[in-house]
Every structure is written in C-alpha cells, then in structure tokens.
C-alpha cells in the first residue's frame, strides 16, 4: 500500500534507453521539505478521504524563488469527490524545493506532486517493457530529426488486467520538447502483472521513468516519424461493445478461461476506419489474442476529420484490446473506466435545476447504459437528496447532454455497460454545478 508518491526528477535510465520501476521511490533528494505522516493524515481526514478508499491525485505547480510551490492545479483526481485532490492541494504549501540540489527545477519552472493510496499485498510487476526501438514510433518528431535525446516520468494506473491507463506526465526534460507526451503515447505497449490483495487482482498505480535516446549509428533524419498518433480513448462513433469483445474471444482461450491482451499499430483510412493493423504486443503469445484484436479493429470508426479540420487519413493509432475471462460469464458487463467526452453546460444544468425549491445542494446519482457513439440511455435514479422534490427528474432531463469515451486507454469497451453519474447542484450563484463519473 502506498500513501504518497512524489515524482519530481527523472530517474537515471539504462543505456538501452528505457528504465521502468514498479515500486514507489522515496521522496526525491530535490526536496528540502515535504509533508510528514501526521500532516498527510490530517489533510486526508479534513478532505473526507475514507480509510478504506483508494485513488490518486496529482497537481502541476510552479516553483517560487524561495523553493515553495504556487499556482498548483489538479491534473489527476482519480476518484471524483473522494477527497484526494482536495487533500493534495491542502498539502502543497508545505513542500519546499532544495534549489541547490542536482536536477532541481529552477524558480518559475513546472513541478508535479502526487498523492495516492492503493491497498495490495503484492505490488504490480512488469510482463512486457517496450524496447528502445519501440520508442522511435512515438519519439518527438523535431527532437528525433535533430538527434536530441530526452527523458520523462509518467504516472499511470494499472488495471486488474495489467494494462496501463490514465497516465499523466510528472516530469520531462528538456521541458517543452514533448517527451512527456511521447511517454504517454507509449503506454499501450506496456503490460504488467496486476497488484493483488488476498490473492485477487486489484487496481494500483506505477511510476514509469523513460529515457529517449537515438540509437547509435542511425540517421535521425531517416527515423523521424511522419504520422501523428491518435489516442485510442475517444468517443468513437462506432466501436465494439463488451458483447462484441466477448464474441471475438479466441476459442482455445475461451475454453481455458484464459485472459489476454494485444496492442495493434494501425493507421486511419479517409473514412475513419482502421487499416494496415499490425500486432506489436500480445500476451500470452500463441493464444490468438492478436488475431482476435484485428477482427475487432474492423468495428472501429473515427470521425474522418481532426479538430483542426484536416483529414484523419494516414494518422496512426496504437490500439490496446483486453480480453477478460469475466466477459464470458453472465451478469454485470466487463467494461473500462469511461471518461467524459461531453457534459451538460451551465445553462442546461441551470435550466434543469433552477426552478426547484430546494435549500442548499441537490444531489442525484443516475445509472445509465452507454450507447454506440458515447451517449447514454435507460437512465434510472439510484439516489436523490432531497427526495420528493423533483431533483431526480431534473437530473434525468440532462441525460441527452452526457457523452463518454467508447473505448478506454486500458483497452476495454464501454458500449453496453452501465455507468453511475453523480450530479450535484448547489443553489448558490458562486458555486457552479458539477457532474462526473463515480471514481
């Protein structure tokens, strides 16, 4: 179990160009001061973090001239409303950077701090690490063309299937050269043995330091990637449902109730479909998971144009696909942790709740089914407070404005699964409404 992990400096990487560690490291030597155990306990208690909860938070800050932190903003808060983000922001003023330490950031530079709490008996461990050659596919174009190296540390969640997701950049060097973005793009190629608690796999987190080095003797100008990479976690207009993934499960693995995972490297056609897919990771090998993933790849379709209006044709994607034996059993669908692709605006929320005669806050929890394209339907009110005041009906009227990702970063579907949507409306002009998936 880890209560705190502070990542601020890049861990020296191996000469081969890649170093990965699964265990939380002690507080880096760049710190002159950081929160004590009692200070952390007090902050977590004040933020309402329950003793048996788990989650993580990270905040991006700037270093002051005296080594303190300022302008901190949350970049990760895995359990919405769970208090981790609130506790971290409360602890931020305690930190002091030793500005004289090697690799310490300078005043005005960015620095990321984090807090987490995951319960497990056995820590996650690596099954597959990308090679230095794999880094070339995500290497920042300009840096690679000029033969320059760099480093980054990312912080990721590890799913119960061993996939990395929800990755955030904790540090990068040189700053602004996109090595952090490249490290996050590499995450679909990682595979871990998940953490376990009482013999069962559980969600955990991991810090991943990566060093980017141009291979000796290679001509950088010939190695520079020509295609951009699109993130797999998006609101695909068409994507496989959990039932489709179960139907594509390899027969031999299905009979043995064997789980597996594959990551494909594909490119987009002009119509948003995937083509030219190659298997870059498959675990375990020889069980048909790569072939099954390619069958599912035919069911994906993205919007044909990018946000800048350019055609998506020729862009690349590293598509993770997870096969969980639980998908084969009747009962609750096995889906990934969806992210928001669209939320009701302030005007829609005010129109829904504004006419209610409720004092203080109105709280509702909806249970909805994710549809193709990321919209939700079949929403039901699971909880409303206060009851009998119309707050449930008001929340239901917002359902058409919610939209979710239909494939997740860890490689699982969301279409066909049920998600919970907590909504809170504060009847005060200075407190905007908030809606987020249950963490």
Buried (B, 14 or more C-beta within 10 A) or exposed (E): BBEBBBBBBBBEBEEBBBBBEBEBEEBBEBBBEBBEEEEBBBBBEEBEBEEEBBBBBBBBBBBBEEBBBEEBEBBBBBBBBBBBBBBBBBBBEBBBBBBEBEEBBEEEEBBBBBBBBBBBEBBBBBBBBBEBEBBBBBBBBEBBBEEBBBBBBBBBBBBBBBBBBBBBBBBBBEEEBBBBBBBBBBBBBBBBBBBBBEEEBBBBBBBBBBBBBBEEEEEBEEBBBEEBBBBBBBBBBBBBBBBBBBEBBBEEBBEEEBBBBBBBBBBBBEEBBBEEBEBBBBBEEEBBBBEBBBBBBEBBBBEBEBEEEEBBBEBBBBBBBBBBBBBBEEEEBBBBBBBBBEBBEEEBBBBBBEEBEBEEBBBBBBBBBBBBBBBBEEBEBEEBBBEEBBBBEBBBBBBEBBBBBBBBBBBBBBBBBBBEBBBBBBBEEEEEBBBBBBB
